[in-house]
Amino acid sequence: MKKSGETQIMEDLKIRKLVRSVIESEIQQIDVLFNNNEDLEDVLYRQYRKSYLERQFSGGLYDKDLDTYSIFKIKKICSSQDAGYRAGTALKKLFLSEDSNSSENILELDASDFTKEFFKSEEELEKFYLRVNHLKDHLLNGDIDSAEQIYLNLKKMIEGRRTFNELFEQFMRAGLEGTLHKSMSGGEPWDETRYKDVKNSFNLFGYYFEGTSMQDVTSNELDTLFREYLSNFPRRNLRIAKQNTIPELFEIVAQGIISEDDMVRGKTVANHYKNLATFYNYYEKVLGGNSQAFRFMNFKPANSEKRAVFSVGQVFKMLTCVSSLGPGKKWPIYIMAHTGMRNAEIMQLRKEDILELNGVHSIRVTEEAGELKTISSNRIIPIHKWLIEQGFIEFVEDCKEEYLFKRYSTSDRYLTRLYANFIKKECDFPDTDGIGRPLSLYSLRHFVVTTLRTKNVPDMYVKAIVGHSLSGQQDITDNYSHPDDIKLMQEYINSISISAESGESAK
């Protein structure tokens, strides 16, 4: 899947959910061969009866090629296709457009789509299908006992993979009943306040790990949940948190449109971490499970409320890394590093949003192109001279479509996945900065804010550039019709200088 600490937003979880679903579905069908699936038995019976009657009326009832009912069921349930082919076909569902099940609507793929987790899952499915093939061979050869043993082993494999959610709910019931280990609660039942606190954590954990077997929950996935999601959630008293469901909030966080000022405080994240620790303590001491996934987490609750900021050297390294990639990958990263724009704002840029205002090439961020975080997100940003030198205007002019980047992906997680799967690995970036604050793609936005402030750019202009609320001050974008103002903003933007320590320019 990925090296320790690397984050890949929800994608590996999606793969494992699919594998579990495929295996469970296959075993449910195999149940019919051992008289444990009456519904499917009825379906197969009707199919065989129809075939039987057709043979009778055609005079071929006793043809030697007519399968018995038992052989008919085996062939229907156990495919004759190669195990590797079946595994690959099952995983192909990951790349189908959400609005279609047709193989003709497979999304454009790139190397970052095929992580270690993908190939491990393909291997797991191939081994599963090989076992099914062996089961089929034993049945066709009349070796019922061997076939039944394979069947029981397959059933045991699934029944032993209890989900994270099932076990966490058992943990909460034990808390209410006072049957937790004494080291966790002194043997006393939780009061209502404590239960609600744990339930709040579970609502978030449960959505993220829905359907995931406990044995499939890894340190990397726990790190991803805390570093990329829970640490970037909006505070609960904000309207955006109250008006959106948990799945919607996860999507919003993935888009990177929550400002740092609106994010939860460190103590909130630390409380989720404490609840997770207590759960794993219960899982190990009471249920006899293995808490290695929690113990080996790289994430630890930070003492500071702030998020990490990339250094100039790290941003230079990132720009150099993506320079060899296609335009759909390098330009979004280039733009974010020189404007502080949010993921979603970049991905919904249209060709018409790149314009010239009072002689200054600019980017227009507007809700006309798609949903924005707040009304302050509507703004004009002068285009950094480095972007122009790299050919951004020519890239825009050559674009034949309305949106600049949606042709490459419509996923909200496209850029975070690019960072997790490729950039972070190639650049060998750590999970956190020197004082434990999490580093993520969103740290590029913090880099721009920090850089502008160290250049003594007035705070009202910094907020206007990155789309933060101006807290009642006059909106700078109202004055963009004034040539002097737009040129001043251009100077501020161009003050962002990204180069190696030697002073070389990123190519």
C-alpha positions in Angstrom: 0.0 0.0 0.0 2.5 2.6 1.1 5.5 3.1 3.4 5.0 3.8 7.0 3.1 7.1 7.6 2.3 7.7 3.9 -1.2 8.9 3.4 -3.6 8.0 0.6 -7.0 9.5 1.1 -9.5 6.7 1.5 -8.3 4.9 -1.6 -6.8 1.8 0.1 -9.8 1.5 2.3 -11.9 1.5 -0.9 -9.8 -1.4 -2.3 -10.1 -3.5 0.8 -13.9 -2.9 1.0 -14.2 -4.1 -2.5 -12.1 -7.2 -1.8 -14.2 -8.1 1.2 -17.4 -7.5 -0.7 -16.2 -9.8 -3.6 -15.1 -12.6 -1.3 -18.3 -12.5 0.8 -20.5 -12.5 -2.3 -18.6 -15.5 -3.8 -18.9 -17.5 -0.6 -22.6 -16.7 -0.3 -23.0 -18.3 -3.7 -20.8 -21.3 -2.9 -23.1 -21.9 0.1 -25.7 -23.3 -2.3 -23.4 -26.2 -3.1 -23.5 -27.3 0.6 -27.3 -26.7 1.0 -26.8 -23.4 2.9 -28.4 -20.9 0.5 -32.1 -21.6 -0.2 -32.8 -18.4 -2.1 -30.0 -19.1 -4.7 -31.0 -22.7 -4.7 -34.5 -21.8 -5.9 -33.0 -19.6 -8.7 -30.7 -22.4 -9.9 -33.5 -24.9 -9.6 -35.7 -22.9 -12.0 -32.8 -22.5 -14.4 -32.0 -26.2 -14.5 -35.7 -27.2 -14.7 -36.2 -24.9 -17.7 -33.1 -26.5 -19.4 -34.3 -30.0 -18.4 -37.8 -29.4 -20.0 -36.3 -27.9 -23.1 -34.2 -31.1 -23.5 -37.3 -33.3 -22.9 -39.4 -31.6 -25.6 -36.5 -31.6 -28.1 -36.0 -35.3 -27.6 -32.6 -35.0 -26.0 -33.5 -35.7 -22.4 -31.0 -38.5 -22.1 -28.1 -37.0 -24.0 -24.8 -37.8 -22.4 -23.9 -34.0 -22.6 -26.8 -33.1 -20.2 -25.4 -32.2 -16.9 -26.9 -33.6 -13.7 -28.4 -31.0 -11.3 -25.4 -31.3 -9.1 -22.9 -30.7 -12.0 -25.1 -27.8 -13.3 -24.9 -26.0 -9.9 -21.1 -26.5 -9.7 -20.5 -25.0 -13.1 -22.9 -22.1 -12.5 -21.3 -21.2 -9.2 -17.7 -21.9 -9.8 -16.4 -20.1 -12.9 -14.0 -21.8 -15.3 -12.1 -18.5 -15.8 -8.5 -18.2 -14.8 -8.1 -17.1 -11.2 -5.8 -14.2 -12.1 -8.2 -12.9 -14.7 -11.1 -13.0 -12.3 -9.1 -11.1 -9.7 -8.2 -8.4 -12.2 -11.8 -8.1 -13.4 -13.1 -7.7 -9.9 -10.7 -4.9 -9.1 -11.5 -3.1 -12.4 -14.7 -1.9 -10.7 -12.5 0.6 -8.8 -12.0 2.5 -12.0 -15.5 2.6 -13.4 -17.2 6.0 -13.6 -19.6 6.4 -10.6 -22.6 6.9 -13.0 -22.0 3.8 -15.0 -21.2 0.1 -14.6 -20.1 -0.2 -18.1 -16.5 -1.2 -18.8 -16.5 1.4 -21.6 -16.6 4.1 -18.9 -13.3 3.2 -17.2 -11.6 6.4 -16.0 -8.2 7.4 -17.3 -5.5 5.6 -15.2 -2.0 6.6 -14.2 0.8 4.9 -12.3 -0.3 6.5 -9.0 -3.5 4.5 -9.1 -1.7 1.2 -8.7 -0.4 1.2 -5.2 1.1 -1.7 -3.2 -2.3 -2.2 -1.7 -3.9 -2.6 -5.1 -1.4 -5.4 -6.1 -1.7 -7.1 -2.6 -5.4 -7.1 -3.0 -5.2 -8.5 -6.5 -2.9 -11.3 -5.1 -5.4 -12.0 -2.3 -8.3 -12.3 -4.7 -6.3 -14.6 -7.0 -5.4 -16.9 -4.1 -9.1 -16.9 -3.1 -10.2 -17.8 -6.6 -7.5 -20.6 -6.8 -9.1 -22.1 -3.7 -12.5 -21.9 -5.3 -11.1 -23.6 -8.4 -9.7 -26.4 -6.2 -13.1 -26.7 -4.5 -14.7 -27.1 -7.9 -12.2 -29.7 -9.0 -12.8 -31.8 -5.9 -16.6 -31.7 -6.3 -16.4 -32.7 -10.0 -14.1 -35.5 -9.1 -16.4 -36.7 -6.3 -14.1 -35.8 -3.5 -16.8 -34.3 -1.3 -14.9 -34.3 1.9 -11.9 -32.3 0.5 -14.3 -29.9 -1.1 -16.2 -29.4 2.1 -13.0 -28.7 4.1 -12.0 -26.0 1.6 -15.5 -24.5 2.0 -15.3 -24.5 5.8 -11.9 -22.8 5.6 -13.2 -20.1 3.3 -16.2 -19.6 5.7 -13.9 -19.4 8.7 -11.7 -16.8 6.9 -14.7 -14.5 6.5 -16.4 -15.2 9.8 -13.1 -14.4 11.6 -12.8 -11.0 10.0 -15.1 -9.0 12.3 -15.2 -5.4 11.3 -13.8 -2.4 13.2 -17.3 -1.1 13.6 -18.7 -4.3 15.1 -15.9 -4.4 17.7 -16.1 -0.7 18.5 -19.8 -1.0 19.1 -19.2 -4.0 21.4 -16.6 -1.8 23.2 -19.3 1.0 23.7 -21.8 -1.5 25.0 -19.2 -2.8 27.5 -18.6 0.8 28.6 -22.3 1.3 29.3 -22.5 -2.0 31.1 -19.4 -1.4 33.1 -17.7 -4.5 31.8 -14.6 -2.8 30.4 -11.2 -3.8 31.9 -10.8 -2.1 35.3 -7.7 -0.2 34.1 -10.0 1.7 31.7 -12.9 2.7 33.9 -12.4 1.3 37.3 -15.2 -1.2 36.5 -17.8 1.5 36.6 -20.3 2.1 33.8 -19.9 5.2 31.7 -22.2 8.1 32.5 -24.1 9.8 29.7 -21.5 12.4 29.0 -18.7 9.9 28.6 -20.8 7.7 26.3 -21.7 10.7 24.1 -18.0 11.6 23.9 -17.0 8.2 22.7 -20.0 8.0 20.4 -18.9 11.2 18.8 -15.5 9.7 18.0 -17.1 6.5 16.8 -19.4 8.3 14.4 -16.2 9.6 12.6 -14.2 6.3 13.0 -17.3 4.3 11.9 -17.8 6.2 8.7 -14.1 5.9 7.7 -13.7 2.2 8.6 -17.2 1.1 7.6 -17.1 -2.6 6.5 -13.4 -2.9 7.1 -12.2 -6.0 8.9 -10.3 -5.3 12.2 -7.3 -7.2 10.9 -7.2 -4.9 7.8 -7.0 -1.7 9.9 -3.3 -0.6 9.7 -1.2 2.0 11.3 -1.0 3.8 8.0 -4.8 4.0 7.8 -5.1 5.3 11.3 -2.4 7.9 10.6 -4.4 8.9 7.5 -7.6 9.3 9.4 -6.1 11.5 12.0 -3.6 13.5 10.0 -5.6 14.1 6.8 -9.1 14.2 8.1 -9.7 14.6 11.8 -7.0 17.2 12.2 -8.6 19.3 9.4 -12.3 19.0 10.4 -14.3 22.2 11.0 -15.2 23.0 14.5 -18.6 21.6 15.6 -20.2 25.0 16.3 -19.7 26.3 12.8 -22.5 26.3 10.3 -20.6 24.1 7.8 -20.3 21.4 10.5 -23.9 21.6 11.5 -25.4 21.6 8.0 -23.5 18.8 6.5 -23.5 15.0 7.2 -20.4 13.2 8.2 -19.8 11.8 4.7 -20.3 15.3 3.3 -17.8 16.7 5.8 -15.2 14.1 4.9 -15.6 15.1 1.2 -15.3 18.8 2.2 -12.1 18.1 4.2 -10.7 16.2 1.3 -11.2 19.2 -1.0 -9.0 21.3 1.4 -11.5 24.2 1.7 -11.6 24.5 5.5 -9.5 27.4 6.6 -7.1 26.9 9.5 -9.0 29.4 11.6 -12.1 27.1 11.3 -10.4 23.8 12.0 -10.8 21.9 15.2 -8.4 22.5 18.0 -5.7 20.2 19.0 -7.5 19.1 22.2 -10.4 17.8 20.1 -8.1 15.6 18.0 -6.3 14.5 21.1 -9.6 13.4 22.6 -10.4 11.3 19.5 -6.9 9.8 19.9 -7.6 9.0 23.6 -10.9 7.3 22.7 -9.1 5.2 20.1 -6.4 4.2 22.6 -9.0 3.1 25.1 -10.8 1.0 22.4 -7.5 -0.8 21.4 -6.8 -1.4 25.1 -10.2 -3.1 25.4 -9.6 -5.0 22.1 -6.3 -6.4 23.4 -7.0 -7.0 27.1 -10.6 -8.2 26.9 -11.0 -9.6 23.4 -7.5 -10.9 23.0 -6.8 -8.9 19.9 -3.7 -7.3 18.6 -3.2 -3.5 19.2 -0.1 -3.3 17.0 -1.9 -1.0 14.5 -2.4 1.6 17.2 1.0 1.2 18.8 2.8 1.7 15.6 1.0 4.9 14.6 3.3 7.7 13.6 0.6 10.3 14.4 0.6 11.7 17.9 -1.6 14.6 19.1 0.3 17.8 18.6 0.9 20.2 21.4 0.4 23.1 19.1 -2.9 24.1 17.5 -1.1 25.1 14.3 -0.7 23.0 11.1 2.7 22.4 9.6 4.2 24.6 6.8 6.5 23.4 4.1 9.9 25.0 4.0 11.1 26.8 0.8 13.5 23.9 0.2 10.7 21.4 0.5 8.4 23.3 -1.9 11.3 23.6 -4.4 11.8 19.9 -4.2 8.1 19.3 -4.8 8.0 21.6 -7.9 11.1 19.8 -9.3 9.4 16.4 -8.6 6.2 17.2 -10.5 8.0 19.0 -13.3 8.4 15.7 -15.2 4.7 14.8 -14.9 1.9 15.7 -17.3 0.1 19.0 -17.3 -2.8 17.7 -15.3 -0.5 17.0 -12.4 2.2 19.6 -12.5 0.1 22.8 -13.1 -2.3 22.3 -10.1 0.8 21.9 -7.8 2.6 24.8 -9.4 -0.5 27.0 -9.0 -1.1 26.0 -5.3 2.5 26.8 -4.4 2.3 30.3 -5.9 -1.2 31.3 -4.9 -2.3 29.3 -1.9 -5.5 28.3 -3.7 -7.5 25.4 -2.3 -7.6 22.0 -4.0 -11.2 22.3 -5.2 -10.7 25.9 -6.4 -7.9 24.8 -8.7 -9.6 21.7 -10.0 -12.7 23.8 -11.1 -10.8 26.5 -12.9 -12.2 27.3 -16.3 -10.4 28.7 -19.3 -12.5 31.9 -19.0 -11.2 32.3 -15.4 -7.7 33.1 -16.7 -7.9 36.7 -17.8 -6.0 39.9 -18.2 -7.0 42.7 -15.9 -5.5 46.2 -16.2 -2.5 44.6 -18.1 -2.0 41.9 -15.4 -2.6 38.2 -16.1 -4.9 37.0 -13.3 -6.9 34.0 -12.0 -10.5 34.5 -11.2 -11.9 32.3 -8.4 -15.6 32.4 -8.7 -18.6 30.4 -7.4 -19.8 30.4 -11.0 -17.3 27.6 -11.7 -18.3 25.5 -8.7 -19.0 25.6 -5.0 -16.7 27.7 -2.8 -16.1 27.7 0.9 -17.3 31.3 1.6 -18.2 34.4 -0.2 -14.7 35.7 0.6 -13.4 32.8 -1.6 -14.6 34.8 -4.7 -11.5 36.7 -5.6 -8.9 37.7 -8.3 -5.3 36.6 -7.9 -2.5 38.0 -10.1 -0.6 35.2 -11.8 2.9 34.8 -10.4 5.6 35.6 -13.0 7.2 32.2 -12.5 4.0 30.5 -13.7 4.0 32.7 -16.8 7.6 31.9 -17.5 6.8 28.2 -17.3 4.2 28.6 -20.0 0.9 28.6 -18.0 -0.7 31.1 -20.4 0.1 29.0 -23.4 -1.2 25.9 -21.6 -4.5 27.7 -21.1 -4.7 28.9 -24.7 -4.1 25.4 -26.0 -6.9 24.0 -23.8 -9.9 23.0 -25.9 -12.3 22.4 -23.0 -14.2 24.6 -20.7 -12.5 23.4 -17.5 -8.7 23.3 -17.4 -8.2 20.2 -15.2 -11.5 18.2 -15.0 -10.4 16.3 -18.1 -7.7 14.8 -16.0 -10.0 13.9 -13.0 -13.3 14.8 -11.5 -12.3 13.3 -8.1 -12.2 15.5 -5.1 -9.2 13.5 -3.9 -7.2 13.7 -7.1 -4.5 16.1 -5.7 -4.3 14.7 -2.2 -3.9 11.2 -3.8 -1.2 12.6 -6.1 0.6 14.0 -3.0 0.2 10.8 -1.0 1.0 8.3 -3.7 3.8 10.1 -5.6 5.1 13.4 -4.3 5.5 12.5 -0.6 7.2 9.2 -1.6 9.5 10.7 -4.3 10.5 13.7 -2.1 10.8 11.6 1.0 8.8 14.1 3.0 8.2 13.3 6.7 4.8 12.9 8.3 5.2 15.9 10.5 7.5 18.9 11.0 10.1 19.1 13.7 7.5 19.8 16.5 5.0 17.2 15.6 2.6 19.2 13.4 1.2 17.2 10.5 2.5 17.9 7.0 0.1 17.4 4.1 -0.7 18.9 0.7 -2.7 21.6 2.6 0.7 22.7 4.0 1.4 24.3 0.6 -1.4 26.8 1.3 0.1 27.5 4.7 3.4 28.0 3.0 2.0 30.8 0.9 0.3 32.5 3.8 3.5 32.3 5.9 5.7 33.5 3.1 3.5 36.5 2.4 3.5 37.5 6.0 7.2 37.2 6.3 7.4 39.6 3.3 5.4 42.0 5.4 2.4 41.9 3.1 -0.5 43.6 4.9 -2.8 41.0 6.5 -5.8 42.3 4.6 -4.0 41.6 1.3 -2.9 38.1 2.5 -6.5 37.2 3.3 -7.7 38.6 -0.1 -5.1 36.4 -1.9 -5.9 33.2 -0.2 -9.7 33.8 0.3 -10.0 34.2 4.0 -12.6 36.4 5.6 -11.6 40.0 5.9 -13.6 40.3 9.2 -15.5 43.4 8.2 -12.7 45.2 6.4 -13.1 46.5 2.9 -12.8 43.7 0.3 -9.6 44.3 -1.6 -11.2 42.7 -4.7 -13.7 45.6 -4.8 -10.7 47.8 -5.8 -9.3 45.6 -8.5 -10.6 48.0 -11.2 -7.9 50.4 -10.0 -4.7 49.8 -12.0 -2.4 50.7 -9.1 -4.1 48.2 -6.8 -3.9 45.2 -9.1 -0.2 45.9 -9.8 0.4 46.2 -6.1 -1.2 42.7 -5.6 1.0 41.5 -8.4 4.1 42.7 -6.6 3.0 40.9 -3.4 2.4 37.6 -5.3 5.8 37.9 -7.1 7.5 38.2 -3.7 7.0 34.5 -3.3 10.4 33.1 -4.3 10.8 29.4 -4.5 14.3 28.1 -5.1 16.9 25.7 -3.8 19.2 26.8 -1.1 21.8 27.4 -3.8 19.5 29.9 -5.4 18.9 27.7 -8.5 15.4 28.0 -10.0 12.9 25.2 -10.2 12.7 24.0 -13.8 
